[in-house]
Amino acid sequence: MPESPPRKRLRQSQFEQREAAILDATNRLLAGRGYDAMSMDDIAAEVGIAKGSLYKHFESKEALAAAVMVRLLTQTEAALSGLPQQTSAIDQLKALLRWTLHQRLAGGVPHLPSTSPALQQALFASRSYMDQLTRLSDQIGAVILQARAHGSLHAHLRDEFVLYTLYARTCDPTLDFLKAGGSMDDEAIVEQIVAGCFHGLAA
């Protein structure tokens, strides 16, 4: 007897919920331990499932890391697209940096996997990651061009330098040092990094 559509929908919903839990757990482990110290056993234990069940969703640690990073890039793209239409280009760039820094402070992973050559290699081999990174970079690049047209960026700074600087700030260890120091709350930390990025250190 054919399986009823409601039962199929329930199973699909359960599958998607477990997959989201796996991605959340991987995100936590990537942020806390790093890619090299993370294993599929660790992820399965974090979720509370058998490792065999984990492989029903993702075939490898590399695929899991790529899925986490693709989700992060997709969320970042949505955050930028969701800003009010009247937001100026330079304020869009500032808002985007604030959003990414708050994600880091909430336990998220940096946008650029700069600390692990193995993770870089795994991501560069992932078509889905590279495609999403290109889409996001193109979207940010268009905002950079708008900010330049409005005279909001120094003329001698190249577009790719501005783009890579924004990505690099999401990996900035300054955030971790300030958080560990305990003298600032999260909002103050974010505003310090945004101010330093866009206005520099000189008075």
Sequence and secondary structure as in RCSB ss.txt:
>XXXX:A:sequence
MPESPPRKRLRQSQFEQREAAILDATNRLLAGRGYDAMSMDDIAAEVGIAKGSLYKHFESKEALAAAVMVRLLTQ
TEAALSGLPQQTSAIDQLKALLRWTLHQRLAGGVPHLPSTSPALQQALFASRSYMDQLTRLSDQIGAVILQARAH
GSLHAHLRDEFVLYTLYARTCDPTLDFLKAGGSMDDEAIVEQIVAGCFHGLAA
>XXXX:A:secstr
    HHHHHHHHHHHHHHHHHHHHHHHHHHHHT TTT  HHHHHHHHTS HHHHHHH SSHHHHHHHHHHHHHHH
HHHHHHTS TT  HHHHHHHHHHHHHHHHHTT   SS TT HHHHHHHHT HHHHHHHHHHHHHHHHHHHHHHHT
T S TTS HHHHHHHHHHHTT HHHHHHHHH SS HHHHHHHHHHHHHH S  
